[in-house]
Amino acid sequence: MNSFCKPKYEPVEYASVIVDHKNKCLYELIDGRNKRDLEDAALKFKGTENVKVVTLDLSSTFKSFAKNTFKNAHLVADKFH
């Protein structure tokens, strides 16, 4: 999980990404990076109980979201943060 700043012409300033490292593909692109944006997107996630590792920057929002959404996963800080 990570977030990035979108171009100025976009209506939402930030976006969040969730990547499937095992299959090397984008799993979800979420407009925004706040708790509600993430939780709304998570409503359609399937198999969250099967996720073993979540790599993320350790922002309090991402950390809380990951703990609540991927309950069986081990959280790992990405090496860029």
trRosetta pair geometry for C-beta under 8 A, 3 or more apart (Angstrom, degrees):
i j d omega theta_ij theta_ji phi_ij phi_ji
1 16 6.5 0 -166 -179 90 107
1 17 7.1 170 -143 84 45 52
1 18 5.5 -10 -94 -99 78 73
1 19 8.0 -165 -67 16 34 76
1 54 6.4 9 -4 -179 108 103
1 55 7.2 172 21 88 62 52
1 56 4.1 2 58 -106 99 103
1 57 7.5 -109 99 22 80 67
1 62 5.3 168 113 -153 134 120
1 65 7.8 174 -160 88 168 122
1 66 6.5 -140 8 -73 149 116
2 16 7.1 172 90 -151 32 66
2 17 5.7 -11 60 54 78 94
2 56 6.9 -173 -65 -139 60 59
2 57 5.9 82 -116 -9 77 103
2 78 7.0 -15 -76 3 114 159
3 14 5.3 17 177 177 119 118
3 15 6.6 168 -152 87 73 37
3 16 4.7 -38 -94 -95 83 71
3 17 7.4 163 -95 10 33 72
3 33 4.2 16 -110 -101 146 140
3 57 7.7 -82 19 34 84 129
3 59 7.9 -8 8 6 124 152
3 62 7.9 -137 -24 -66 105 124
4 14 6.9 161 81 -152 31 75
4 15 6.0 -17 59 61 79 84
4 17 7.2 17 3 -8 106 112
5 13 6.6 -35 -144 164 76 79
5 14 5.9 -48 -103 -100 48 74
6 10 4.1 -48 133 49 129 153
6 12 6.4 63 29 92 149 72
6 13 6.2 177 42 178 95 25
6 14 6.4 -178 -4 -105 91 17
6 15 5.4 80 -57 -13 112 104
7 10 5.3 108 66 -13 73 101
10 13 7.3 151 87 -93 102 25
12 15 6.7 94 107 -70 118 77
12 31 4.3 103 45 -173 168 103
12 32 5.6 -85 -166 -57 133 72
14 32 6.2 63 80 -137 86 28
14 33 4.6 -45 118 -8 132 115
15 29 6.1 2 173 -177 127 87
15 30 6.3 155 -167 79 72 49
15 31 5.7 -45 -109 -111 85 39
15 32 7.0 20 -108 8 42 24
15 33 7.3 99 146 -53 6 90
16 29 7.7 159 82 -159 48 43
16 30 4.4 -15 60 62 95 108
16 32 6.8 -29 -4 93 102 46
16 33 4.7 131 -57 -103 108 77
16 37 7.0 134 12 116 125 122
16 38 6.4 -15 62 -87 164 94
16 62 7.9 177 -140 -96 131 103
17 26 6.5 -71 -160 -139 108 98
17 28 7.1 164 -155 88 45 58
17 29 5.7 -12 -105 -106 77 67
17 30 7.4 -168 -76 21 30 78
18 26 7.8 97 78 -170 53 62
18 27 4.5 -62 108 71 94 112
18 28 4.3 20 44 48 111 96
18 30 7.4 51 -9 -12 98 110
19 25 7.3 177 -158 94 73 31
19 26 5.9 -52 -109 -111 72 47
19 27 6.0 162 -126 4 13 93
20 23 4.6 2 121 45 122 99
20 24 7.3 -55 96 5 79 14
20 25 5.2 -1 55 61 108 77
20 26 7.6 48 16 122 83 4
20 27 4.6 110 -35 -61 92 107
21 24 6.9 22 -164 -79 34 51
21 53 8.0 -44 42 86 135 111
21 55 7.1 61 -40 14 142 128
26 29 6.3 5 174 -46 129 95
28 41 6.0 120 173 168 140 128
28 45 7.5 -57 -49 -86 148 98
30 33 7.6 120 98 -85 109 49
30 37 5.7 123 158 152 115 102
30 38 6.3 74 147 -98 166 55
30 41 4.5 -63 -109 -58 120 162
31 37 6.5 -122 92 -151 59 125
32 36 7.8 -33 129 79 150 79
32 37 3.2 -150 93 -99 126 162
32 38 7.7 -124 103 -37 97 64
33 37 6.4 -8 -15 67 9 141
33 38 7.3 31 -160 -49 36 104
33 59 8.0 24 160 86 118 162
33 61 6.7 99 148 103 81 148
33 62 7.9 -33 -173 -62 96 94
34 37 5.1 96 55 8 70 105
34 38 7.2 -144 96 -3 34 92
34 61 6.4 -99 -143 -143 40 149
35 38 6.0 -64 -151 40 29 108
35 39 6.0 23 158 -16 68 112
35 61 5.5 -128 -63 -145 77 98
35 64 7.0 -24 -110 89 112 126
35 65 6.4 -166 -128 -70 68 104
36 39 5.8 -57 -139 41 30 108
36 40 6.1 34 160 -22 65 107
37 40 6.1 -57 -149 34 24 111
37 41 6.6 20 155 -14 60 109
38 41 5.9 -60 -152 38 30 109
38 42 6.2 32 152 -26 66 110
38 61 7.1 148 0 160 145 101
38 62 7.7 178 -96 -105 160 55
38 65 4.5 -28 129 -130 149 150
38 69 7.7 -108 151 -40 105 147
39 42 5.5 -53 -145 32 33 116
39 43 7.3 54 154 -39 59 87
39 65 6.9 -130 -61 -125 73 100
39 69 7.9 -154 -108 -72 61 115
40 43 6.2 -36 -169 -1 35 115
41 44 6.9 -67 -179 34 46 97
41 45 7.5 58 132 -38 71 100
42 45 5.0 -34 -156 4 57 123
42 48 7.4 41 -164 -80 101 147
42 65 7.4 -169 -47 -170 143 101
42 69 4.9 -101 -141 -122 146 130
45 48 5.2 64 125 -58 123 108
45 69 7.0 54 56 -174 157 116
47 50 4.5 -34 179 28 93 120
47 51 7.3 114 128 -37 81 79
48 51 5.7 -31 -162 1 48 116
48 69 5.5 -102 -158 162 144 74
48 70 5.3 -123 -175 -96 92 60
48 71 7.3 76 129 9 103 79
49 71 6.5 -15 -111 50 71 101
49 72 5.6 66 -165 3 59 127
50 72 7.5 15 -83 64 10 135
51 54 6.4 43 151 -60 127 92
51 70 4.3 -58 77 -143 135 117
51 72 6.8 141 68 69 64 89
51 73 4.6 -23 114 -72 96 122
52 72 7.1 -43 -104 119 46 96
52 73 5.9 113 149 -118 11 72
52 74 6.7 -2 159 16 63 91
53 73 5.9 162 -90 -161 10 95
53 74 5.2 -23 -107 61 70 90
53 76 6.0 4 -170 0 103 121
54 66 4.6 177 116 -155 160 127
54 70 5.2 134 -48 69 132 156
54 73 4.6 67 -15 143 99 144
54 74 7.4 -180 25 81 69 41
54 75 5.4 -24 69 -109 99 64
54 76 7.0 167 82 26 46 74
55 76 5.0 -32 -102 77 69 100
55 77 7.7 29 -156 138 67 8
55 78 5.0 82 168 -77 101 88
56 59 7.8 -96 154 28 107 77
56 62 4.7 -173 175 149 135 131
56 63 7.0 177 100 -75 137 58
56 66 5.8 -133 -12 -51 157 151
56 75 6.6 -44 33 -157 111 95
56 76 7.6 121 22 71 64 52
56 77 7.1 -58 76 -116 57 42
56 78 6.4 -146 87 -20 7 99
57 62 6.2 89 69 42 69 158
57 77 7.1 44 -135 -151 33 77
57 78 6.0 -49 -68 33 59 109
57 80 7.6 -58 -87 82 100 89
57 81 4.1 128 -127 -52 89 164
58 62 7.1 -138 -138 75 19 112
58 63 5.5 38 -159 -64 66 120
58 75 7.8 98 -106 155 90 122
58 77 5.1 -33 -38 -105 113 104
58 81 6.5 177 12 120 80 135
59 62 4.6 81 59 13 92 102
59 63 6.6 -165 82 -9 43 89
60 63 5.7 -56 -140 40 29 113
60 64 6.1 29 161 -18 65 109
61 64 6.1 -59 -147 38 24 107
61 65 6.2 22 156 -17 62 112
62 65 5.6 -58 -144 41 29 112
62 66 6.0 28 159 -20 67 109
63 66 6.0 -55 -144 37 25 109
63 67 6.4 25 157 -18 62 108
63 75 6.6 67 -135 -163 78 158
64 67 5.9 -56 -148 36 28 111
64 68 6.3 14 160 -8 64 113
65 68 6.2 -69 -148 44 26 103
65 69 5.7 5 165 -5 67 121
66 69 6.2 -64 -128 47 24 99
66 70 5.4 -30 -170 36 67 109
66 73 6.8 -88 173 81 96 131
66 75 5.6 107 117 -101 139 114
67 70 7.6 -52 -96 60 10 70
67 71 7.4 49 172 -107 47 51
67 75 7.0 -37 -70 -47 78 136
68 71 7.3 -7 -166 -75 20 81
70 73 3.8 2 140 7 115 132
77 81 5.9 -116 -179 80 99 102
78 81 5.5 69 67 18 84 99
